[in-house]
Amino acid sequence: MRAVRLHDHGDADVLQVDDVDRPEPGEDELLLEVAAAGINPVDTYFRDGSYEPVGVPFTPGVDFAGVVAETGAGVDGFSAGDRVFGTGIGNGGFQGAYAEYATVPTDRVVHLPDGADLSEAGAAGVAAVTAWRALVDHAALDPAERCLVHGGSGGVGHAAVQIADAVSARVITTASAEYHETLADLGAETVLDYGRDDLADAVLEASDGGVDAVLDHRLDDYLQFDADVAATGCRVVGIGENSPDPGFSNDGAARSKDVSYQFMSMFNTPDLRVPLRGVAHLLATDELSIELARTYDLEEAAQAQRDVMNDSFLGKLVLEP
């Protein structure tokens, strides 16, 4: 089979397409014919060695969707021909989706309903599971609550807008002007330009005085902002930052409103199958659509990894072997 591999850590140019033996599934694994693999920033961190180094050579890719080709001897509940999807980040880790076939442990894969698109599902994993964990598990978002999603055009952001809308929350999000109409169509009640000088005032006005939940992907920029626009009892869930030293300029704004902060990593999800089943249901019922900005083939994997870090787009990039 053909697989994208790197033989040394480095920039995107280290990625190459090799002819390799098709893997055999282990006792509790599935062998998938890969239909689509999401392109994520985290893929680049494993490639360049920023994250704990992975032995080389290896095939990147943590998000996947495809059709079961073979099951391990100890597998129950899956059969050849089943459509499935999932994500490999989790305790024990998994990579290898940038290939025609991949083996996947059954603890990070679920069935994909017939109504769901394989390419969208292949791009869903990291983004949609992170959004689900943040808003459903950590923020415990309730109907009619006001939810602020920073960066609504991103992979996590556009999934979060739809998940919040699916629980009947009132969604406020930020994005460049070119994405406002699409985000409104995806379920945002209010879409604001993130660069406007009066952004905090605009959020307060849109939320009638303060938001009940926040999904923050850039804590170093918005940690204080979140406290300033919070309603009493607001839950802020932080999923990332550009600088590792976020801080308050006035923590009294948070204390005076009993704001709670939860910093999370999808890596710590106790059972990835739980949020994956929720995402699968939303995909099948058209309450969640993963917007595919671009698709790539195996030979274009290096360019895809450059684009995911450098380009502006709404939604996700996906590799289709």
C-alpha positions in Angstrom: 0.0 0.0 0.0 1.0 3.7 -0.2 1.6 5.7 3.0 2.9 9.1 3.8 6.0 8.7 6.1 8.8 10.7 7.6 12.2 9.2 8.2 13.5 12.2 10.2 11.8 15.0 12.2 11.8 18.3 10.5 9.7 20.7 8.3 7.0 19.6 6.0 9.5 18.6 3.3 10.4 15.5 5.3 7.1 13.9 4.3 7.2 11.4 1.5 5.0 8.7 0.0 6.4 5.2 0.4 5.3 1.8 -0.7 5.0 -0.3 2.5 3.4 -3.6 3.6 -0.3 -3.4 4.5 -0.5 -3.7 8.3 -2.2 -6.6 10.1 -4.7 -5.7 12.9 -3.8 -6.6 16.4 -6.0 -8.5 18.8 -8.2 -5.5 19.6 -7.7 -3.5 16.4 -9.5 -2.8 13.1 -7.8 -2.6 9.8 -9.4 0.3 7.9 -9.4 1.2 4.3 -8.9 5.0 4.9 -11.4 7.2 3.0 -10.3 10.5 4.7 -7.8 11.8 7.2 -8.1 15.2 8.8 -5.1 17.5 8.7 -4.5 19.0 12.2 -1.9 21.3 13.7 -1.1 18.5 16.1 0.1 16.4 13.2 2.8 19.0 12.5 3.9 19.0 16.1 4.6 15.3 16.0 6.3 15.7 12.6 8.7 18.4 13.7 9.4 16.9 17.1 7.7 19.6 19.2 5.7 16.9 20.9 7.2 13.9 22.5 9.2 12.4 19.7 7.7 9.4 17.9 10.1 6.8 16.6 10.9 7.2 12.9 9.9 6.2 10.3 6.2 6.7 11.0 3.0 7.8 9.3 1.3 10.9 10.6 -2.5 11.4 11.0 -4.7 11.1 14.1 -8.2 11.6 12.5 -9.7 9.1 10.2 -12.8 7.7 8.6 -13.1 4.6 6.4 -14.4 1.1 5.9 -13.4 -1.9 8.0 -11.3 -4.2 5.9 -10.4 -6.7 8.6 -10.9 -7.2 12.4 -8.6 -8.5 15.0 -9.2 -11.9 16.6 -10.6 -10.3 19.8 -12.8 -7.7 18.3 -16.6 -7.7 18.9 -19.1 -5.3 17.5 -17.4 -4.5 14.2 -17.4 -6.4 10.9 -15.7 -6.0 7.5 -17.6 -3.5 5.5 -18.6 -1.3 8.4 -18.3 2.5 8.0 -16.4 4.0 11.0 -14.6 7.1 12.1 -12.6 8.3 15.1 -9.5 10.0 16.4 -6.3 8.6 17.7 -5.3 11.1 20.3 -5.8 9.6 23.7 -4.0 7.6 26.3 -1.7 5.3 24.3 -2.0 7.5 21.2 -2.5 6.5 17.6 -1.1 7.8 14.4 -1.1 6.5 10.9 -4.1 7.8 9.0 -2.2 9.4 6.1 -2.3 6.1 4.3 -4.4 3.8 2.2 -4.9 1.5 5.1 -4.4 1.9 8.9 -4.8 -0.2 12.0 -6.9 1.4 14.7 -7.6 0.3 18.3 -11.3 -0.2 19.0 -11.3 2.2 22.0 -11.1 5.2 19.7 -13.4 4.3 16.9 -17.3 4.2 16.5 -19.7 3.3 13.8 -20.6 6.0 11.3 -24.3 6.2 10.5 -25.3 5.9 6.8 -26.5 9.5 6.7 -23.0 10.9 7.5 -20.4 11.8 4.9 -17.1 9.9 5.2 -14.9 12.9 4.2 -16.6 15.1 6.8 -16.2 12.4 9.4 -12.5 11.9 8.6 -12.0 15.6 9.4 -14.2 15.7 12.5 -12.2 13.9 15.2 -10.0 16.4 17.0 -12.1 19.4 16.2 -15.5 18.1 17.0 -14.5 16.0 20.0 -12.6 18.9 21.5 -15.7 21.1 21.0 -18.0 18.5 22.5 -15.7 17.9 25.5 -15.5 21.7 26.1 -19.1 22.6 25.8 -21.0 19.5 26.8 -18.7 17.8 29.4 -16.9 20.8 30.9 -19.1 23.8 30.4 -22.3 21.7 30.8 -24.0 24.1 28.4 -27.8 24.4 28.8 -30.5 25.5 26.4 -31.0 29.3 26.1 -27.6 30.0 27.8 -25.4 32.5 26.0 -22.2 31.0 24.7 -19.2 32.8 23.3 -17.0 30.9 20.9 -13.7 32.7 20.1 -12.5 32.0 16.5 -15.6 30.5 15.0 -14.1 29.9 11.6 -11.5 27.4 12.9 -11.8 23.7 13.0 -12.8 23.5 16.6 -14.7 26.9 16.5 -17.0 26.1 13.6 -17.8 22.7 15.2 -18.4 24.4 18.6 -20.9 26.9 17.0 -23.0 24.0 15.7 -22.8 21.9 18.9 -23.8 24.9 21.0 -26.7 25.6 18.6 -27.7 21.9 18.7 -28.3 22.2 22.5 -30.3 25.4 21.8 -27.8 27.8 23.3 -27.6 31.3 22.0 -24.3 31.5 20.2 -22.0 34.5 19.9 -18.8 34.0 17.9 -15.9 36.0 16.4 -14.4 35.7 13.0 -13.1 37.7 10.0 -15.9 39.4 8.0 -15.6 37.0 5.1 -16.9 34.2 7.3 -19.8 35.9 9.0 -22.5 34.7 6.7 -21.4 31.1 6.8 -21.2 31.1 10.6 -24.7 32.6 10.9 -25.9 29.8 8.6 -24.2 27.2 10.9 -26.1 28.5 13.9 -24.4 31.6 15.3 -27.0 34.2 16.6 -24.3 36.9 16.5 -21.1 37.0 14.6 -18.6 39.8 15.4 -15.3 40.8 13.8 -12.6 39.8 16.3 -10.5 42.8 15.4 -13.0 45.5 16.4 -11.9 47.9 19.1 -15.2 47.7 21.0 -15.4 43.9 20.9 -16.1 43.5 24.7 -18.9 46.0 24.5 -20.4 44.2 21.5 -20.3 40.9 23.3 -22.0 42.4 26.4 -24.7 44.0 24.2 -25.3 40.8 22.3 -25.5 38.7 25.5 -27.7 41.1 27.4 -25.0 41.8 29.9 -22.7 38.8 30.0 -22.1 35.3 28.6 -22.7 32.0 30.5 -20.0 30.0 28.8 -16.9 30.7 26.8 -14.8 28.5 24.5 -11.3 30.1 24.4 -8.6 28.9 22.0 -6.1 31.7 22.7 -5.9 32.2 26.5 -3.0 34.5 26.3 -5.1 37.0 24.3 -8.5 36.5 26.0 -8.1 35.3 29.6 -8.9 38.8 31.0 -11.4 39.5 28.2 -13.4 36.4 29.2 -13.7 37.6 32.8 -14.8 41.1 31.6 -17.7 39.7 29.4 -18.7 37.0 31.8 -22.1 36.8 33.6 -22.2 35.6 37.2 -21.3 31.9 37.3 -19.8 31.8 33.8 -17.8 28.8 32.8 -14.7 29.4 30.7 -13.1 26.4 29.0 -9.6 27.0 27.6 -8.3 24.7 24.9 -5.1 26.5 23.8 -2.8 29.5 23.6 -0.1 31.0 21.5 2.1 31.9 24.5 2.4 29.6 27.5 2.1 32.4 30.1 -1.5 33.8 30.0 -2.4 36.0 33.0 -5.0 38.4 34.4 -4.5 42.1 34.6 -7.5 42.2 37.0 -8.6 38.9 38.5 -11.2 40.7 40.5 -13.4 40.7 37.4 -13.5 36.9 37.6 -13.8 36.6 41.4 -16.6 39.1 41.6 -18.7 37.0 39.3 -17.7 33.5 40.5 -16.2 32.7 37.1 -14.8 29.2 36.8 -12.0 28.2 34.5 -11.4 24.7 33.1 -8.2 24.2 31.0 -8.5 21.0 29.0 -6.7 18.8 26.5 -8.6 16.2 24.4 -5.7 13.9 25.3 -7.3 13.3 28.7 -10.7 12.2 27.4 -11.6 9.1 29.6 -13.4 7.3 26.7 -13.2 8.8 23.3 -16.1 6.7 22.1 -18.5 8.7 24.2 -18.1 12.1 22.5 -17.5 10.3 19.1 -21.0 8.8 19.4 -22.5 12.2 20.1 -20.6 13.7 17.1 -21.8 10.8 14.9 -25.4 11.4 15.8 -25.1 15.1 15.0 -23.4 14.4 11.6 -26.1 11.9 10.7 -29.0 14.3 11.6 -27.4 17.3 9.8 -27.0 19.2 13.1 -23.2 19.2 12.5 -21.5 19.8 9.2 -17.7 19.8 9.0 -16.9 22.4 6.4 -14.1 21.0 4.1 -12.1 24.0 3.0 -9.7 21.9 0.8 -8.9 18.2 0.0 -5.5 16.7 -0.8 -4.1 13.4 -2.0 -1.2 11.6 -0.4 1.4 13.3 -2.6 0.1 16.7 -1.3 0.5 15.9 2.4 3.4 18.3 2.9 1.5 21.2 1.4 -1.6 20.3 3.5 0.6 20.6 6.6 2.0 23.9 5.5 -1.5 25.2 4.8 -3.0 24.1 8.1 -0.4 26.3 9.9 -0.2 29.2 7.5 -3.5 29.8 5.7 -6.8 31.3 6.6 -9.8 29.2 5.9 -13.2 28.2 7.4 -13.5 24.6 8.7 -11.0 21.8 8.0 -8.5 20.4 5.6 -8.7 16.7 4.7 -6.5 14.2 3.0 -8.2 11.6 0.8 -5.8 8.7 0.0 
